[in-house]
Amino acid sequence: MIMRKLILSNKVFVITSIFVFSFNSTVQAYVGLGPLIPVLGSIVLWVFVALITIFGFIVYPVKKILDKIKNKKKEKNKFNLT
C-alpha cells in the first residue's frame, strides 16, 4: 500500500516537472526596493551585533583587570590605615 502511494506520488512529481519545465517562458517584472529594504536592515543589524561583540571582547577583560588593580590598591590602603 505504501509502495503504491510512493510510486503514484513519484509519477505525479515527474509529470508535473515535465509540464513545468517544458512550458516555461521568460517573465520580466520590476521587483523594486521591497526585497532590498529587509536585506539592508539585516546587514545593519549584523554589523551592529559584530561591533558590540568585538567591543565586549575588548572592554570586559580590561574592566576586570582594572577592577583587580583597584581592589589591590584598596586592600593595600586598608592595611596601611590600621
N, C-alpha and C positions, 0 to 999 in steps of 0.2 A: 504494500500500500504506500509506504513512504517512498520507495524507489519510483513508483509511478508518478507521484507528485513531483519528485525531483526531475524526472525526465520531462514531464509536462512543463515545469517551470523553465527548464533549460531550453526547450523548444520555443516557448513564448519569448524568452530573452533573445534568442538567436534571430527569430523572425522580426521582433521589434528593432533589434540592432540593424538588421539589413534595411528595413524601411527608413530608419532614421538617417543612416549614413549614405544611403543611395539617393535620397530625395532632398538633400540639404542644399541650401543656396546661401550666398553671401548676404549678410544683413549689415547694413551700415546705419549706425544710430549714434547720436550725440549723448554721451553719458553725463557730462557736466562735472561740476565740483562736488556733487553729492557723495560719491565714494571717497573723494580725496580729503575731505574735512575730517572724518574719523581717523584716517591714516595719519594725518598731521598731528591730531590730538594724541594719538598713541605714541608717536615719535617724541613729542614734547614730554609726555609722561615718562617714557623710558629714560630720556636724558635727565630729567629731574630725579628719578629714582637712582640712577647711576651716580649723579653728583652727591646726593645725600649719603649713599653707601660709601663712596670714597671719603667724604667728609667725616663720616663716622669712624672709618678705619684709621684716619689720621688723628682726629681730635681725641677720641676716647683713650687711647694709650697715653697720650701726652697729659691728659687730665689726671689719669691715675698716677703717673709719675710725679706730677706737681702736688697732688694730694699727699703722697708718701713723703715728699720733701717737707711739706708744711707740717705734717704730723711729727716728723723727726725734730723740726725746729721747736714745736710746741712742747714736746717731751723734754728737749734739752733745756728750754726755758723753765719748765716745771721743776726740774731737778736743781737748777741754779737758784730758784727762788726759795726753796725750802731749806 
